[in-house]
Amino acid sequence: MAKRGGFGGGMPGNMNNLMKQAQKMQRQMEEAQKELEEKEITAAAGGGAVEVTVSGKREVTKVKLSEDVVDPDDIEMLEDLIMAATNEALRQLEEFSANSMSKITGGMGIPGGLPF
């Protein structure tokens, strides 16, 4: 006797429910993406001597330097501080993005770019 594979008789209803959930998740992800794009994150380095602000689109929108950190004889330190502040702002933005997506997917480990 051959075994029957697949799901039982309730599959059409379950599939419809699954599609509704997927569409809801897609809308939530689109809303979260829009919120992320409007977000700005500022990070500092050198005890606040350098501040860098990045947008949710991962673009640097502002750089603020303390007069004390501008030393013509030590340009390399200023470059390092700008780089450190920028990298920290981008890291915080990525963390914010991951947390936003995790709330939507319920921690299922689904990447943000599902093609629903």
N, C-alpha and C positions, 0 to 999 in steps of 0.2 A: 504494500500500500504506500503510495507516494505521500510525502509530508507536504503540508501546505506552508509556504514561506510567507514572510511579510507580516503585516499587521492585520488584526481582526476587522470585523465589520464596521467599526466606528471611524475608519480612516478619513473619509471625506470631511467629516466634521472636525476632526483633529487637524487635518491639513489646513482647513479654512482658518481655524483658530491660530495655527502657527503662522500663517501668512499675515493675519491681522497683527500679531505680536511683532513680526518682522517689520511691518510697515510702521508701527508705533515706534519701534526702536530706531528706524531710519529717520523719522521726524525728530526724535529726541537728539540723535547724533547731529543732524543738520542744525538744530537750535544751539547745541553745545559748540559746534564749529563756529557759528556766527558770533556767539558770546566770546569765544576764544579770540577771534580776529579783532574784536573790539577791546580786548584786555591789554593793559600795559603793565609791565613789571619793571621795577627799578631795583638795581643791585649796586652795592658800593664795594670799593676796595681801598686799601690804605687807610683804614679807619675813617672812611667817609671822604677822603681827599678826592676820590674819583667816583662819580655816579654815572651809570649807563642805564638808559631806559630802552626796552625793546617792546615792540608791538606783538600782538598775537600772530601776526603774519611773519614773525621772525625778522623784523627789520629794526635796526637801531634808529630810534626816533629822537633821542636826546643824549648828549654827553655833557656832564657838568664837572668842571675842574676847580678845585680850591687853588687860590693864588699861590699857596705855600708849596704845592706840588709841582709847579712850573719852574723848573731849574734848567736853564739852557746847557748847563754842564752835565746834566744827567737825564738826557732824553730817554735813554733805555729804561729807566725806572718808570717814567710816565707811560711809556708804551706798554710795559708789563702790567701796570695798574689798570690801564684801559682794557687790555685783553682779559685780565682776571675779572673785572667787573662785568664785561660783556658776556663772558662764558658763564658766570654765575647767574646773570639775568636769564640767559637762554636755558640753563639747567632748571631754574625755577619755573619758567614757562612750560617746559616739557613735563615737569612734575604736575603742574596745574592741569595740563592737557590730559595726562594719564589718569589723574584722579577724576576728572570730569567724565571721561569715557568709561572708567570703572564703575561709576555710579549708574550709568546707563545700561551697561552690559551685565551688571550684577556680579562682576568679578569673574566672568566666564572665560576671560582671556581672549576675547574676540578683538581682533585689531580694528582700528578706527575706520578703515577704508573698505568696509564690506559693500559689494556692488548689489544692493537690494533694489 
